[in-house]
Amino acid sequence: MLLLTSQTGGQGEGNGAQRAYLAHVKLNFTLTVLIQALESLLPEILPNTTQAKLAITKAYSSRLLALDPQIGINELLAKAVKDTADSWIHPPTGSNLATPPEIDPDIKQIVTLVGSLAANASYAMSNQLDELLAKTKGKPGKVFLAGVNVLKTKVFQLFRKGVEKLSEGLFNYSGEALGDVVDKRLDAIFTYLVNNISPSSLAPADVSTVISAAPGWSPQNLVLRPIRYTTSAQYRDRGHELSSSSIDFTLQASDPSINPSQASILLDLASLKLTSTRGSRSLSYFTGSNLDDSISFIYDPNSRTGARFYNLQGAFDSLIADLSYVDGERGDTDAAQNGLIQDPGIFGFIAIAPEFSTIARVLEIGDPASQESAAIFTRVVILERSTSSNQVGYLMLKDNELVSDNGLPDISLNELLERYQVLFGTLEQFDVGEQSVDTQYARSLQVSNHNRLVMIEILDSVLADLAIGKNSVSSLGSSVQVLTPTVDGPIVTYSSSSGLRLSLELSGTDPGLNAFLARQQNEAPLLDFSGLGGQGVAGQLEVTKEAAYQSTMGFYRVLDNQGTVLDTRKDSVTGHTLKPGEFGYLEAATSSVNVVTSLSGIQATSINQLTVFEAGRIAPYAVVYDPHRGRLTYSGFAAANPDLTQHFQILGDCLFGFEDLFGGGDRDYDDKVVGFRPSGLVAAPLI
């Protein structure tokens, strides 16, 4: 008891007497659950006698004392009771609980299930008692004592009631059917207990947990559930430490008839009590209808689904997760395209030591000693620019996917266009406007343990333009180059015949506010301010100009990565929308409703300090005064432009280059370079 007393409660919480009483209640409850459940289900193994109860208490005590005392008390009690039940499949010789050497399989599975119930119930009750101790800290001792006694009395009564009819009708079942029935009954008891001992843990999640959902989707039925000990132990055996709660929610399309397939939700990890003990370990996320047998859900660029992580203020408690889905596909547990995305999941972290390795032109990033899935943060930086304005991107290889002699897998041109991830365009080595010494041609890149990728350079073009009129990857010719990685310890470098040199290295910090705003740039030239809860972003807007043509730049609001805009000219109530290429798109995009005032009218070379208050995605546009064609407007989406050509290149996180000539001109994308460098979040002004 002294050992348990020293470990009960948080560090410095409660006095010795309080911690001793908590340890007593935890121990007593754990034994009660195990004994009464076995008495109800298997009276022939555990008759309701003092001698039988003393025997199981002795067995439990032996298991408890044999465990590592460094384990937290709640885990210690749960593991000991699970081990005790498992060991009772072969009871000690000489006890009144002895059974034949070949124990009946039905009895064996029942004892195993009871052990899991006792471990999970013990873990949930112990955590709730610790929470009660923390909440009553600094208050009179009688407040703490009253709270514990009320909770204890309620839970014991609930459990006794729950097991009354536990064995009813079990003689009708055997084998797998018996196991299923007992498992469901025990699970119902556990859920009933948890719902009553910790209603706050099974109530709708705190509003601060969910930051925002993608336009067209709304979160429903958000619930935080205490993680069961058996689940936690399973993941701990694989090296993962889990958050205190799993999260269960549904994303519902606001208009099922439209049924947008792509959805996302931002979650604040602080409410899951995960971040404060993470240290430098890698983040993980698992999802599935059965969390004991779930799948990893780290972001996969090929499916554009999974979890990406950001740290907006550099503190342990400012981590957020951006979960992306496609309706009916990976991560959606109902596996149906029905306007509903269901996702119970668990966050955690694991210590991994990723290294770089190569086979030909394929780079693998992973820990040789671990196959566990986890997020790895890297950074790609342009070290030397090329002689032409090129585009750099990557292709993430699928499991067991092989590459051909050209460095690419044997895929169609359409699949290449779908899977190709843009990193940035490269400005030419010469004839570029002078940039600030702080300008960084760099991108944050999150990968998963043992991801394999190939780095691709598109010479003097962008892939989308190069593919126009082509029907195969081979028809792209030598304009597509797969670069060869060179590993030098923690850094990988790539060099090209164009003069381009870039590096990929492990990042020592979490992706920050800059990467968060740029998180959609793998698909389109956008800044994404959604999920900031009304806060503004303070930063520096830097503009350099190289072109002879007069032009004005700005940003306009879009609803998605495809560039859809609200067209309030037609219907200010229902919000008619237009996609790039549809009639009136550019006029609607640059209307006063959609233009971001604080980021409009950008002309001459300048550096300005400003604060942006936005709640969604914004895309760049430019108005050019062409002496041959007059006033022309270009957006960040080629389909909307008068020449159907891409006029904006991504040069880095929150950094864009603009080409002002009709038809793409010299495609150097340096006629204007606009970068927004965020410095921090600013509270919303009081109204």
C-alpha positions as CSV (number, residue, x, y, z in Angstrom):
1,M,0.0,0.0,0.0
2,L,2.9,2.3,0.7
3,L,4.1,1.9,-2.9
4,L,0.7,2.6,-4.3
5,T,0.3,5.6,-2.0
6,S,3.5,7.1,-3.3
7,Q,2.3,6.9,-6.9
8,T,-1.3,7.9,-6.5
9,G,-2.4,11.3,-7.9
10,G,-0.4,13.8,-9.8
11,Q,3.0,15.0,-8.6
12,G,2.5,17.1,-5.5
13,E,-1.3,16.7,-5.6
14,G,-3.0,15.7,-2.3
15,N,-1.6,14.9,1.1
16,G,-0.4,11.5,2.2
17,A,-3.7,10.6,3.8
18,Q,-5.6,11.5,0.6
19,R,-3.3,9.5,-1.6
20,A,-3.4,6.5,0.7
21,Y,-7.2,6.6,0.7
22,L,-7.3,6.8,-3.1
23,A,-4.9,3.8,-3.4
24,H,-7.2,1.8,-1.1
25,V,-10.3,2.7,-3.2
26,K,-8.5,1.9,-6.5
27,L,-7.2,-1.5,-5.2
28,N,-10.6,-2.5,-3.7
29,F,-12.5,-1.5,-6.8
30,T,-10.2,-3.5,-9.1
31,L,-10.5,-6.7,-7.0
32,T,-14.2,-6.3,-6.7
33,V,-14.7,-6.1,-10.5
34,L,-12.6,-9.2,-11.1
35,I,-14.1,-11.3,-8.3
36,Q,-17.8,-10.4,-8.8
37,A,-17.6,-10.9,-12.6
38,L,-16.0,-14.3,-12.2
39,E,-18.5,-15.2,-9.4
40,S,-21.3,-14.4,-11.8
41,L,-20.0,-16.1,-14.9
42,L,-18.0,-19.0,-13.4
43,P,-19.3,-19.9,-10.0
44,E,-17.7,-23.4,-10.3
45,I,-14.3,-21.8,-10.6
46,L,-14.8,-19.0,-8.1
47,P,-17.5,-19.9,-5.6
48,N,-18.8,-17.1,-3.4
49,T,-16.7,-18.1,-0.4
50,T,-14.2,-16.2,1.8
51,Q,-11.5,-18.8,1.0
52,A,-11.9,-18.3,-2.8
53,K,-11.8,-14.5,-2.4
54,L,-8.7,-14.7,-0.3
55,A,-7.1,-17.0,-2.9
56,I,-7.7,-14.5,-5.8
57,T,-6.6,-11.6,-3.6
58,K,-3.3,-13.4,-2.8
59,A,-2.8,-14.2,-6.5
60,Y,-3.5,-10.5,-7.4
61,S,-1.1,-9.3,-4.7
62,S,1.7,-11.5,-6.0
63,R,1.2,-10.2,-9.5
64,L,1.2,-6.6,-8.3
65,L,4.4,-6.9,-6.3
66,A,6.1,-8.7,-9.2
67,L,5.6,-5.7,-11.6
68,D,8.0,-2.9,-12.2
69,P,7.2,-0.2,-9.5
70,Q,8.2,2.5,-12.0
71,I,5.0,1.9,-13.9
72,G,2.3,4.4,-13.0
73,I,-0.2,3.1,-10.4
74,N,-3.2,3.1,-12.7
75,E,-1.3,1.0,-15.3
76,L,0.1,-1.1,-12.5
77,L,-3.3,-2.0,-11.1
78,A,-4.8,-2.7,-14.5
79,K,-1.9,-4.9,-15.7
80,A,-1.8,-6.8,-12.5
81,V,-5.5,-7.7,-12.6
82,K,-5.3,-8.7,-16.3
83,D,-2.2,-10.9,-15.6
84,T,-4.1,-12.4,-12.6
85,A,-7.1,-13.4,-14.7
86,D,-4.8,-14.8,-17.4
87,S,-2.9,-16.8,-14.8
88,W,-6.0,-18.3,-13.4
89,I,-6.5,-20.3,-16.6
90,H,-3.9,-22.5,-14.9
91,P,-4.7,-22.1,-11.1
92,P,-2.0,-22.7,-8.5
93,T,-1.8,-26.3,-7.3
94,G,-3.5,-27.0,-4.0
95,S,-6.0,-24.1,-4.2
96,N,-9.7,-24.8,-4.0
97,L,-9.9,-23.3,-7.5
98,A,-8.0,-26.2,-9.1
99,T,-9.4,-27.4,-12.4
100,P,-8.5,-30.2,-14.7
101,P,-5.1,-29.9,-16.5
102,E,-6.8,-29.3,-19.8
103,I,-9.0,-26.4,-19.1
104,D,-12.2,-26.0,-21.0
105,P,-11.8,-23.6,-23.9
106,D,-15.1,-21.9,-23.1
107,I,-13.9,-21.2,-19.5
108,K,-10.5,-20.0,-20.8
109,Q,-12.1,-17.3,-23.1
110,I,-14.5,-16.1,-20.4
111,V,-11.7,-15.7,-17.9
112,T,-9.6,-13.7,-20.5
113,L,-12.6,-11.4,-21.2
114,V,-13.2,-10.8,-17.5
115,G,-9.6,-9.9,-17.0
116,S,-9.9,-7.3,-19.8
117,L,-13.1,-5.9,-18.2
118,A,-11.4,-5.6,-14.8
119,A,-8.3,-4.0,-16.3
120,N,-10.3,-1.4,-18.3
121,A,-12.7,-0.6,-15.5
122,S,-9.8,-0.3,-13.0
123,Y,-8.0,2.1,-15.4
124,A,-11.0,4.3,-16.0
125,M,-12.0,4.5,-12.3
126,S,-8.4,5.2,-11.2
127,N,-8.0,8.0,-13.8
128,Q,-11.3,9.5,-12.7
129,L,-10.2,9.4,-9.0
130,D,-7.0,11.2,-9.9
131,E,-9.0,13.9,-11.8
132,L,-11.1,14.3,-8.7
133,L,-8.0,14.7,-6.5
134,A,-6.7,17.4,-8.9
135,K,-10.0,19.3,-8.9
136,T,-10.2,19.4,-5.1
137,K,-6.6,20.5,-4.7
138,G,-6.4,23.4,-2.2
139,K,-9.9,22.8,-0.9
140,P,-10.9,21.4,2.5
141,G,-10.2,17.7,2.9
142,K,-13.8,17.0,3.5
143,V,-14.6,18.2,0.0
144,F,-12.2,15.6,-1.4
145,L,-13.5,12.8,0.9
146,A,-17.1,13.5,0.1
147,G,-16.4,13.4,-3.6
148,V,-14.5,10.1,-3.4
149,N,-17.2,8.5,-1.3
150,V,-20.0,9.6,-3.6
151,L,-18.2,8.3,-6.6
152,K,-17.2,5.1,-4.9
153,T,-20.7,4.3,-3.7
154,K,-22.2,5.0,-7.0
155,V,-19.8,3.0,-9.0
156,F,-19.9,-0.1,-6.7
157,Q,-23.7,-0.1,-6.9
158,L,-23.7,0.3,-10.7
159,F,-21.3,-2.6,-11.1
160,R,-23.2,-4.9,-8.8
161,K,-26.4,-4.2,-10.7
162,G,-24.6,-4.7,-14.0
163,V,-23.3,-8.2,-13.2
164,E,-26.6,-9.5,-11.7
165,K,-27.8,-11.0,-15.0
166,L,-24.4,-11.5,-16.6
167,S,-24.7,-15.3,-16.8
168,E,-28.3,-15.4,-17.8
169,G,-28.9,-17.9,-20.6
170,L,-25.2,-18.6,-21.3
171,F,-25.8,-22.3,-21.2
172,N,-27.4,-21.9,-24.7
173,Y,-24.0,-20.9,-26.2
174,S,-20.6,-22.4,-26.7
175,G,-17.4,-21.8,-28.5
176,E,-17.1,-18.6,-30.5
177,A,-20.8,-17.7,-30.0
178,L,-20.3,-17.8,-26.3
179,G,-17.3,-15.6,-26.4
180,D,-19.2,-13.0,-28.5
181,V,-22.1,-12.9,-26.1
182,V,-19.9,-12.6,-23.0
183,D,-17.8,-10.0,-24.7
184,K,-20.9,-7.8,-25.6
185,R,-22.3,-8.1,-22.1
186,L,-19.0,-7.1,-20.5
187,D,-18.5,-4.3,-22.9
188,A,-22.0,-3.0,-22.1
189,I,-21.1,-3.1,-18.4
190,F,-17.9,-1.2,-19.0
191,T,-19.6,1.5,-21.2
192,Y,-22.4,1.8,-18.6
193,L,-19.8,2.3,-15.9
194,V,-17.7,4.8,-17.7
195,N,-20.7,6.8,-18.8
196,N,-21.6,7.2,-15.1
197,I,-18.2,7.5,-13.4
198,S,-16.9,10.0,-15.9
199,P,-19.8,11.7,-17.7
200,S,-17.6,14.6,-18.8
201,S,-15.4,12.1,-20.6
202,L,-18.2,10.7,-22.6
203,A,-20.1,13.9,-23.2
204,P,-19.8,16.0,-26.4
205,A,-16.2,17.1,-26.8
206,D,-15.3,20.6,-25.6
207,V,-15.9,23.1,-28.3
208,S,-12.2,24.0,-28.2
209,T,-11.3,20.5,-29.4
210,V,-12.7,21.2,-32.8
211,I,-11.2,24.3,-34.4
212,S,-13.0,24.2,-37.8
213,A,-14.2,21.9,-40.6
214,A,-13.9,22.4,-44.3
215,P,-16.5,24.5,-46.1
216,G,-19.6,22.3,-46.9
217,W,-19.0,20.0,-43.9
218,S,-20.1,20.3,-40.3
219,P,-18.9,18.2,-37.3
220,Q,-21.5,16.1,-35.6
221,N,-21.7,13.9,-32.4
222,L,-18.2,14.8,-31.2
223,V,-17.3,12.6,-28.2
224,L,-14.1,12.2,-26.2
225,R,-13.9,8.7,-24.8
226,P,-11.4,7.4,-22.2
227,I,-9.0,5.0,-23.8
228,R,-9.2,1.5,-22.4
229,Y,-6.2,0.0,-20.7
230,T,-6.2,-3.0,-23.0
231,T,-6.0,-0.6,-26.0
232,S,-3.4,1.5,-24.4
233,A,-1.3,-1.5,-23.5
234,Q,-1.5,-2.9,-27.0
235,Y,-0.1,0.3,-28.5
236,R,2.4,0.7,-25.7
237,D,3.9,-2.7,-26.6
238,R,4.5,-1.3,-30.1
239,G,6.2,1.8,-28.6
240,H,3.3,4.3,-28.8
241,E,2.1,6.4,-25.9
242,L,-1.5,7.4,-26.4
243,S,-3.5,10.5,-25.6
244,S,-5.7,10.3,-22.6
245,S,-8.8,10.1,-24.7
246,S,-9.8,8.9,-28.2
247,I,-12.1,11.1,-30.3
248,D,-15.1,10.0,-32.1
249,F,-17.0,12.2,-34.6
250,T,-19.0,12.4,-37.8
251,L,-18.5,15.0,-40.6
252,Q,-21.7,15.6,-42.4
253,A,-22.1,17.3,-45.8
254,S,-24.3,20.3,-45.5
255,D,-26.0,19.5,-48.8
256,P,-25.9,15.7,-49.4
257,S,-27.2,16.2,-53.0
258,I,-23.9,18.1,-53.8
259,N,-21.8,15.7,-51.7
260,P,-18.4,17.2,-51.9
261,S,-16.0,14.3,-51.7
262,Q,-13.1,16.1,-50.0
263,A,-13.4,17.1,-46.3
264,S,-11.2,18.1,-43.4
265,I,-11.3,19.0,-39.8
266,L,-8.8,20.8,-37.5
267,L,-8.4,19.5,-34.0
268,D,-6.7,21.1,-31.0
269,L,-4.5,18.4,-29.4
270,A,-4.2,20.2,-26.1
271,S,-7.6,19.0,-25.0
272,L,-6.5,15.4,-25.4
273,K,-3.8,15.9,-22.8
274,L,-1.2,14.6,-25.2
275,T,1.3,17.4,-26.0
276,S,2.8,18.2,-22.6
277,T,4.7,15.0,-22.3
278,R,5.6,14.5,-26.0
279,G,9.1,15.9,-26.0
280,S,10.8,15.2,-29.3
281,R,8.9,12.1,-30.1
282,S,7.0,11.7,-33.4
283,L,3.2,12.1,-33.6
284,S,0.9,9.3,-34.7
285,Y,-2.8,8.9,-35.4
286,F,-4.8,5.7,-35.7
287,T,-8.4,5.3,-36.9
288,G,-10.9,2.6,-37.3
289,S,-14.3,1.2,-36.1
290,N,-12.3,-1.0,-33.7
291,L,-9.5,1.0,-32.1
292,D,-7.9,-2.3,-30.9
293,D,-7.4,-3.1,-34.6
294,S,-7.1,0.2,-36.3
295,I,-5.0,1.6,-39.2
296,S,-2.4,4.4,-39.3
297,F,-3.8,7.6,-40.7
298,I,-0.8,9.8,-41.3
299,Y,-1.1,12.0,-44.3
300,D,-0.7,10.2,-47.7
301,P,-0.3,12.6,-50.6
302,N,-1.4,10.0,-53.1
303,S,-4.9,9.8,-51.6
304,R,-4.8,13.3,-50.1
305,T,-6.0,11.8,-46.8
306,G,-4.6,11.6,-43.3
307,A,-3.3,13.6,-40.4
308,R,-0.9,16.5,-40.7
309,F,0.5,18.3,-37.6
310,Y,1.4,21.9,-36.9
311,N,2.6,23.9,-33.9
312,L,1.3,27.5,-34.3
313,Q,3.1,29.1,-31.4
314,G,6.1,26.8,-30.6
315,A,4.7,25.7,-27.3
316,F,3.8,22.2,-26.2
317,D,0.1,23.1,-25.9
318,S,-0.3,24.6,-29.3
319,L,-0.2,21.5,-31.5
320,I,-3.1,21.0,-33.9
321,A,-4.0,18.2,-36.3
322,D,-5.4,18.7,-39.8
323,L,-7.3,15.6,-40.7
324,S,-8.2,15.2,-44.4
325,Y,-10.7,12.8,-45.9
326,V,-12.3,11.6,-49.1
327,D,-15.8,10.5,-48.6
328,G,-16.0,6.7,-48.6
329,E,-12.3,6.1,-48.7
330,R,-9.3,5.8,-46.4
331,G,-10.2,7.0,-42.9
332,D,-14.0,6.9,-43.4
333,T,-15.0,3.9,-41.4
334,D,-18.5,3.6,-43.0
335,A,-16.6,3.2,-46.4
336,A,-19.6,4.7,-48.3
337,Q,-20.0,7.8,-50.4
338,N,-23.0,9.1,-48.5
339,G,-22.1,12.6,-47.4
340,L,-21.0,11.2,-44.0
341,I,-17.5,10.6,-42.8
342,Q,-17.2,8.7,-39.5
343,D,-13.8,8.6,-37.8
344,P,-13.1,7.3,-34.3
345,G,-9.4,7.8,-33.7
346,I,-6.5,7.9,-31.3
347,F,-3.5,10.3,-31.2
348,G,-0.2,9.3,-29.8
349,F,3.5,9.6,-30.2
350,I,6.5,7.3,-30.5
351,A,10.2,7.6,-30.4
352,I,11.8,6.9,-33.8
353,A,15.2,7.7,-35.3
354,P,14.6,8.2,-39.0
355,E,17.5,7.9,-41.4
356,F,17.9,8.4,-45.2
357,S,18.7,5.6,-47.6
358,T,18.6,5.3,-51.4
359,I,18.2,2.8,-54.1
360,A,19.0,4.4,-57.4
361,R,16.9,7.5,-57.6
362,V,14.5,6.5,-54.8
363,L,14.9,8.1,-51.4
364,E,13.5,6.3,-48.3
365,I,13.0,8.1,-45.0
366,G,12.6,5.8,-42.0
367,D,13.8,4.2,-38.8
368,P,15.6,0.9,-39.6
369,A,14.6,-0.4,-36.2
370,S,10.9,0.4,-36.4
371,Q,8.1,-0.2,-38.9
372,E,5.6,1.8,-36.9
373,S,3.9,4.6,-38.7
374,A,4.5,8.2,-37.4
375,A,4.9,11.7,-38.8
376,I,8.4,12.8,-39.8
377,F,9.0,16.5,-40.4
378,T,11.5,17.5,-43.1
379,R,12.4,20.7,-44.9
380,V,13.3,21.1,-48.6
381,V,15.5,24.1,-49.4
382,I,16.8,25.5,-52.7
383,L,20.6,25.9,-52.3
384,E,21.3,27.2,-55.8
385,R,18.9,28.3,-58.5
386,S,18.8,26.9,-62.0
387,T,19.6,28.6,-65.3
388,S,15.9,28.5,-66.3
389,S,12.7,28.8,-64.4
390,N,11.8,25.2,-63.5
391,Q,9.3,23.4,-61.3
392,V,10.2,21.0,-58.6
393,G,7.9,18.4,-57.1
394,Y,7.9,14.8,-55.9
395,L,6.1,11.6,-56.3
396,M,5.4,9.4,-53.2
397,L,5.7,5.8,-54.1
398,K,3.1,3.3,-53.0
399,D,3.9,0.2,-51.0
400,N,6.0,-2.2,-53.1
401,E,5.8,0.1,-56.1
402,L,8.8,-0.2,-58.4
403,V,10.4,2.4,-60.7
404,S,11.5,2.1,-64.3
405,D,14.8,3.1,-65.8
406,N,13.5,6.7,-66.1
407,G,13.1,6.8,-62.3
408,L,9.3,6.8,-62.4
409,P,6.8,4.0,-61.8
410,D,5.0,2.6,-64.8
411,I,1.9,4.8,-64.6
412,S,-0.3,6.8,-67.0
413,L,0.1,10.5,-67.6
414,N,-3.2,11.1,-65.9
415,E,-2.0,9.3,-62.8
416,L,1.2,11.2,-62.8
417,L,-0.7,14.5,-62.9
418,E,-3.0,13.3,-60.1
419,R,-0.2,12.1,-57.8
420,Y,2.5,14.7,-58.5
421,Q,3.0,17.1,-55.6
422,V,4.3,20.6,-56.3
423,L,7.0,21.8,-54.0
424,F,8.0,25.0,-55.7
425,G,9.1,26.7,-58.9
426,T,12.7,28.0,-59.2
427,L,13.7,31.5,-60.2
428,E,16.5,31.9,-62.6
429,Q,20.1,32.4,-61.4
430,F,20.3,35.8,-63.0
431,D,18.1,38.8,-63.9
432,V,16.0,38.5,-60.8
433,G,14.8,41.3,-58.6
434,E,16.8,41.7,-55.4
435,Q,15.3,39.7,-52.6
436,S,15.5,40.3,-48.9
437,V,18.3,38.3,-47.1
438,D,15.5,36.7,-45.1
439,T,13.7,35.3,-48.2
440,Q,13.7,31.5,-48.0
441,Y,13.0,29.3,-51.0
442,A,12.0,26.5,-48.8
443,R,9.0,24.2,-48.1
444,S,8.1,22.1,-45.0
445,L,7.3,18.5,-45.9
446,Q,5.7,16.0,-43.6
447,V,6.3,12.3,-44.5
448,S,5.6,9.1,-42.7
449,N,8.0,6.5,-41.4
450,H,9.5,4.5,-44.4
451,N,7.9,6.6,-47.1
452,R,9.7,6.4,-50.4
453,L,9.8,9.3,-52.9
454,V,11.4,10.5,-56.1
455,M,12.2,14.1,-56.7
456,I,11.2,15.5,-60.1
457,E,12.3,18.6,-62.0
458,I,10.3,20.1,-64.8
459,L,12.6,22.1,-67.1
460,D,11.5,25.5,-68.2
461,S,7.8,24.8,-67.6
462,V,5.3,23.4,-65.1
463,L,3.9,19.9,-65.4
464,A,0.3,20.9,-66.0
465,D,1.3,23.1,-69.0
466,L,3.8,20.5,-70.3
467,A,1.2,17.8,-70.3
468,I,-1.2,19.7,-72.6
469,G,-1.8,17.7,-75.8
470,K,0.3,14.8,-74.5
471,N,-1.0,11.2,-74.0
472,S,1.8,9.4,-72.1
473,V,4.6,10.0,-69.6
474,S,7.2,9.2,-72.2
475,S,5.8,11.9,-74.5
476,L,6.9,14.5,-72.0
477,G,10.4,13.8,-73.1
478,S,13.6,15.1,-71.5
479,S,11.7,18.1,-69.9
480,V,10.9,15.7,-67.0
481,Q,14.0,14.9,-65.0
482,V,14.1,12.5,-62.0
483,L,16.9,13.8,-59.7
484,T,19.4,11.5,-58.0
485,P,19.7,11.9,-54.2
486,T,23.0,12.0,-52.4
487,V,22.9,11.1,-48.7
488,D,25.4,12.8,-46.3
489,G,24.3,11.8,-42.8
490,P,21.2,13.9,-41.9
491,I,21.1,15.8,-45.2
492,V,20.2,14.7,-48.7
493,T,21.2,16.8,-51.6
494,Y,20.0,16.8,-55.2
495,S,21.9,18.4,-58.2
496,S,20.6,18.9,-61.7
497,S,22.2,19.7,-65.1
498,S,20.2,22.9,-65.0
499,G,22.3,24.2,-62.1
500,L,19.7,23.5,-59.5
501,R,20.9,22.3,-56.1
502,L,18.5,21.6,-53.3
503,S,18.6,19.8,-49.9
504,L,16.2,17.7,-47.9
505,E,16.9,17.4,-44.2
506,L,15.1,16.3,-41.0
507,S,13.6,19.3,-39.2
508,G,14.4,19.8,-35.6
509,T,11.1,21.6,-35.0
510,D,7.4,21.1,-35.7
511,P,6.0,22.8,-38.8
512,G,5.0,26.2,-37.6
513,L,2.6,29.0,-38.6
514,N,4.3,29.5,-42.0
515,A,3.8,25.9,-42.9
516,F,0.2,26.0,-41.6
517,L,-0.7,28.9,-43.9
518,A,0.9,27.1,-46.8
519,R,-0.6,23.7,-46.1
520,Q,-2.7,23.7,-49.3
521,Q,0.2,24.6,-51.6
522,N,0.9,21.0,-52.6
523,E,-2.3,21.4,-54.7
524,A,-2.7,25.1,-55.5
525,P,-1.1,28.5,-54.9
526,L,-3.0,29.3,-51.8
527,L,-2.7,30.7,-48.3
528,D,-5.1,29.0,-45.8
529,F,-6.1,31.0,-42.7
530,S,-8.9,28.7,-41.7
531,G,-8.8,27.3,-38.2
532,L,-7.4,30.4,-36.4
533,G,-10.5,31.1,-34.4
534,G,-10.8,34.7,-35.3
535,Q,-7.2,35.5,-34.5
536,G,-5.2,37.6,-36.9
537,V,-1.8,36.8,-38.3
538,A,0.8,39.5,-38.0
539,G,3.6,39.4,-40.5
540,Q,5.7,41.0,-43.2
541,L,4.6,41.4,-46.8
542,E,7.6,41.7,-49.1
543,V,7.2,42.6,-52.8
544,T,9.9,42.7,-55.5
545,K,9.3,43.7,-59.1
546,E,11.3,42.8,-62.2
547,A,8.8,43.4,-65.0
548,A,8.4,46.4,-67.4
549,Y,4.6,46.0,-67.5
550,Q,2.6,47.8,-64.9
551,S,0.6,45.4,-62.7
552,T,-1.3,45.3,-59.5
553,M,-1.5,42.2,-57.3
554,G,-3.8,41.1,-54.5
555,F,-5.5,38.1,-53.0
556,Y,-9.1,36.9,-53.2
557,R,-11.2,34.5,-51.1
558,V,-11.8,30.9,-52.5
559,L,-13.9,28.2,-51.0
560,D,-11.7,25.2,-51.9
561,N,-8.4,24.1,-53.5
562,Q,-10.1,24.1,-56.9
563,G,-10.5,27.9,-56.7
564,T,-14.3,28.0,-56.3
565,V,-15.6,31.5,-55.5
566,L,-18.8,33.0,-54.1
567,D,-20.6,35.1,-56.8
568,T,-22.9,37.4,-54.8
569,R,-23.8,39.3,-57.9
570,K,-26.4,36.8,-58.7
571,D,-27.7,35.7,-55.3
572,S,-26.5,37.2,-52.1
573,V,-28.7,34.9,-50.0
574,T,-27.9,31.4,-51.2
575,G,-24.4,32.2,-52.4
576,H,-24.1,31.1,-56.0
577,T,-20.6,29.8,-56.8
578,L,-18.3,29.8,-59.8
579,K,-15.4,27.6,-60.7
580,P,-12.3,28.6,-62.6
581,G,-13.2,28.7,-66.3
582,E,-16.9,29.4,-65.8
583,F,-18.3,32.7,-67.2
584,G,-17.8,35.6,-64.9
585,Y,-15.3,33.9,-62.7
586,L,-12.6,36.6,-62.8
587,E,-15.1,39.4,-62.3
588,A,-16.6,37.6,-59.3
589,A,-13.1,36.7,-57.9
590,T,-11.9,40.3,-57.9
591,S,-15.2,41.8,-56.7
592,S,-15.2,43.7,-53.4
593,V,-16.9,40.8,-51.7
594,N,-14.0,38.4,-52.4
595,V,-10.9,40.6,-52.5
596,V,-8.9,40.7,-49.2
597,T,-8.5,44.4,-48.5
598,S,-5.4,44.1,-46.4
599,L,-3.7,42.2,-49.2
600,S,-4.8,44.2,-52.3
601,G,-3.3,47.0,-54.4
602,I,0.2,45.4,-54.3
603,Q,2.4,47.3,-56.8
604,A,6.0,48.5,-56.2
605,T,8.9,46.9,-54.5
606,S,8.2,47.2,-50.8
607,I,8.3,45.6,-47.3
608,N,5.3,46.2,-45.1
609,Q,4.3,45.1,-41.7
610,L,0.6,44.2,-41.4
611,T,-2.0,41.9,-39.8
612,V,-4.3,39.7,-41.8
613,F,-7.7,38.8,-40.3
614,E,-9.1,36.0,-42.5
615,A,-11.1,32.8,-41.9
616,G,-10.5,30.8,-45.0
617,R,-8.3,30.2,-48.1
618,I,-7.1,33.0,-50.4
619,A,-5.5,32.9,-53.8
620,P,-3.3,35.5,-55.7
621,Y,-4.5,37.5,-58.7
622,A,-2.9,40.2,-60.8
623,V,-4.2,42.9,-63.1
624,V,-1.7,43.6,-65.9
625,Y,-1.8,46.6,-68.2
626,D,-0.6,44.9,-71.5
627,P,0.2,47.5,-74.2
628,H,-0.9,45.0,-76.8
629,R,-4.1,43.6,-75.3
630,G,-5.1,46.1,-72.7
631,R,-6.1,45.3,-69.2
632,L,-5.8,41.6,-68.3
633,T,-6.6,39.8,-65.1
634,Y,-4.8,36.6,-64.1
635,S,-5.6,34.3,-61.2
636,G,-3.7,31.4,-59.6
637,F,-5.8,28.9,-61.6
638,A,-4.9,28.4,-65.2
639,A,-8.5,27.5,-66.3
640,A,-9.7,31.0,-65.3
641,N,-7.0,32.9,-67.2
642,P,-7.6,34.4,-70.6
643,D,-4.8,32.4,-72.1
644,L,-5.5,29.2,-70.0
645,T,-1.9,29.3,-68.8
646,Q,-0.5,29.2,-65.3
647,H,0.8,32.6,-64.3
648,F,1.7,31.9,-60.6
649,Q,4.4,29.7,-59.3
650,I,4.9,28.6,-55.7
651,L,8.5,29.6,-54.7
652,G,8.3,28.5,-51.1
653,D,6.0,28.4,-48.1
654,C,3.8,31.6,-48.5
655,L,6.0,32.8,-51.4
656,F,4.7,33.3,-54.9
657,G,6.2,34.3,-58.3
658,F,4.2,35.9,-61.1
659,E,4.6,35.8,-64.9
660,D,3.0,38.9,-66.5
661,L,3.2,38.0,-70.2
662,F,0.2,36.7,-72.1
663,G,0.7,33.0,-73.0
664,G,3.4,32.6,-70.4
665,G,6.0,34.6,-72.1
666,D,9.5,33.7,-70.9
667,R,8.0,31.8,-68.0
668,D,10.5,33.2,-65.5
669,Y,7.8,34.0,-62.9
670,D,9.9,36.8,-61.4
671,D,7.9,39.7,-62.8
672,K,6.6,40.1,-59.3
673,V,7.6,38.0,-56.2
674,V,5.3,38.3,-53.2
675,G,6.0,36.7,-49.9
676,F,4.1,36.8,-46.6
677,R,6.3,35.9,-43.6
678,P,4.1,35.4,-40.5
679,S,5.5,36.4,-37.1
680,G,2.7,35.4,-34.8
681,L,-1.0,35.4,-33.9
682,V,-2.9,38.4,-32.8
683,A,-6.1,38.4,-30.8
684,A,-9.2,39.5,-32.6
685,P,-10.2,43.1,-31.9
686,L,-13.0,43.7,-29.4
687,I,-16.2,44.8,-31.0
